[in-house]
Amino acid sequence: MTLSPTHASRPQEPAPGPALGAAVMDRLAALAGFSGDADGLTRLYLTPAHKAAALAVAGWMEQAGMAAGLDPAGTVVGRYEGARADVPTLLLGSHIDTVRHAGRYDGNLGVVVAIAAVAALHAAGVRLPFAIEVLAFGDEEGVRFPVTLTGSRAVAGTVPPAFLEARDPDGVSLAQALRDFGCDPLALGRAARDRARILGYLEVHIEQGPVLEAENLPVGIVTAIAGASRLAVTVEGRAGHAGTVPMRLRRDALAAAAEMVLAIEAAACATPDLVATVGRIAVPRGAVNVIPERAEFTLDLRSPSDRVRREGLAGILRACEAIAARRGVAMRATASYDEPAGPCAPWLMEAIAEGVGRLGLRPLRLPSGAGHDGLALAGFCPIGMIFVRCAGGLSHSPAESVAVEDVDVATRLLVDVLRHLDPARLPGRA
């Protein structure tokens, strides 16, 4: 489906060189204007704000020398042909949906930087030994519907049919939202790429963490996107009067849960490459003068190594069960999410590292603790990521911030990687 961008979405193309970063920042500022909220940036999947942003992005893609359109999942796709018609395709991009009350760089940076990189190639008259497709996904955050990564899953051909029945808080199904957006939900299968024709997927993204800032580096090379396990834990004890039950006779569910939370923290602190978070805890029917009978908490466990994550989870559950037994309470843990890690392809990491070196910078490799569209693509094709330093590691907030100089470095790095990439030298393509 071809999109018809409005005149307002067609600013001047970025010029090569130091102006790249400034031009990217200008476009990110423009993109932040497409919001469902008047007092901040909220752009949810398949909403009018998303459609307006998609039109702007399509216009920029066309200005950059690409043919632009919308796939059946609502992803904006810009294609820049290679030097020959029979060459494979490298996928670039990120997402343009946001969380509620968001910052303007998460996801959006990767889309705009990819467009700027292609524009620089086009302005120089460069065609590569591979085609490029820039993908602006719309469902990475998973805020509107109780599903996520619909766009990237569609590219990989792995969207479960049940996704279409998912409903937003207003009762609108994903299938209906796609139709309202101008897409055909029954055609989702046509968004899937031919694996044999795809080189890989490369994404530029803000780090959303503090490592690059601590290392005083503008960019980093991602080694893997962490896998994640999420559980809901329920602890059942026995209620009692706060003044009449001696401490030694209590079966306090909240006290047991509190000890479990500390055990979880201790286990993660003692295990390299493992992070654990208890983000929510509740005492249903709790009162100031009642011993808690029930406590509920969540557990989010992440690691770039699936082995570390699974072994860590098993150890945490054993520790919590031992606490429950000692305190005379019952514990039940129910898994709500389990996503394997997405390791980055060694050849893509090396290509990025070589580009970093050509820019005179120190290459630093680090994992991503946050999830990305690459997780949905990791089982389909090789993936790679370039991290960009963000102030304080802060993300998912209006205070999210990046420096124009760092954005310039990231854009020039992407152009450099693209110009030096030779498919004939890649594994399995010699």
Steps between C-alpha positions, in 0.01 A plus 500: 500500500645837398477784748444857385697728733387854560707799392581575865675164538763572232783706654842545343718190477793472744833593349800267540752581770458672837153628409361147508444501875329839501267399216408179682423695816280742305298212363469338839360826632249505214405138561437574868218728389289201395340408831168393639554727802503878493747530789757233413601225260274195491481316168333161523480234232241556224369828641454823299828628647676188373348548153616863489852395602497224238412753229787725607746210507386384155561849366852505640568158351393620157716810534791268582459314170291211625166361387275514805188311600309336782505126562198304634617544863519879474879512464631777277745344253749698292702312238829617350603272217846356470750513217329205330152357503601159637681612817386413856345751741623646829226613737546818705267682734322508835156604628295820499244408766563622855405437858265748666662834581815395318833642393561575134804277435407145599438316172454815295875568495571172320244570229614856431872410510441218250317738265782755533760233421317396183457867406877548528562201273241624250644853498843353421357283222601181682329168436615206708541128431177453696166676522389680815158498659436749778223376730301729731320252723192604697454252786826460689376646827183287525307773682165510319440125459602210730738379224825642371751493212219448249689681222830319544326167553317557171831551318624172652169328417428412863188697596269262691144506358372574852669842484223626274241438774692703760301803616599840631339653813218638282416155367644559151662187358841506336336378179256793500775749586702376203202546271441850637867578433462396136652151526357156431541274806436193287808588293749497790673201345605715205720709730735204554834520322680222318777402741730404212489860373573673833854579616398607848344773713697794640353751746624823657348565842564707811666289768229559765774435753805672655796298366601714201473815706720346769754396234484844330417345163240618247416156361526134591467159337219283633589135560151366575150608588424354840245228537237554767284299738207659681307337781216583735570368851230445762579435866221362725530521878248537780324817609498597865458789741801729501493526880422149616709258291857458629774551243621140526154366411435717199472388137540846354472492120645847453803438722566181305464686170738770623764238581448348155552838334832541680600145404423583136717810519785307663487226236516751214784692666699177531445391138687672214280601202177464698263776612182452702227746581197483728302787355173460682386359836151505647312385810137432403254597774788627708435709812719676751399267785486165316783253438513464121341178379601543135775683314553523125807620313645494152840378386682613185821308429731580207831385357676496164561129571198270506698249706582762765138618508351150532750387762453827686122460498523143626727611786271790592194276509684251724598780737144635513356153562745450786392832654135401463558163669694653790232765558204263464346672199410378153655643184382479139692642202325532163696586186345774286778558246807315377706633210838354403801724454586633156876469447646738244678353199881499539552632145269795563670576830836489324378724217383757756825472697704562185288805423547631854875459456497687169332790683789502748291378794546219750265210424303391807278193499205479739169314529157656479287444806195647326299315238488614137350399166818301443368239746225411252751487215788317673363159409438610142822675397828630646452814710727782611458817706683827548438670834511878537584665832206657682517738794486319833385183325149643530226378264121467480481855633465851358845562653656252254795678338779443249773734375496616140871415477431138598215475250736630233755232589234228489374613160849520350578161650197344336592650163855368540382149591266491201771615258749238621265203527568235235243218482746277315717489813221411739454154655310268266518740205852446370 
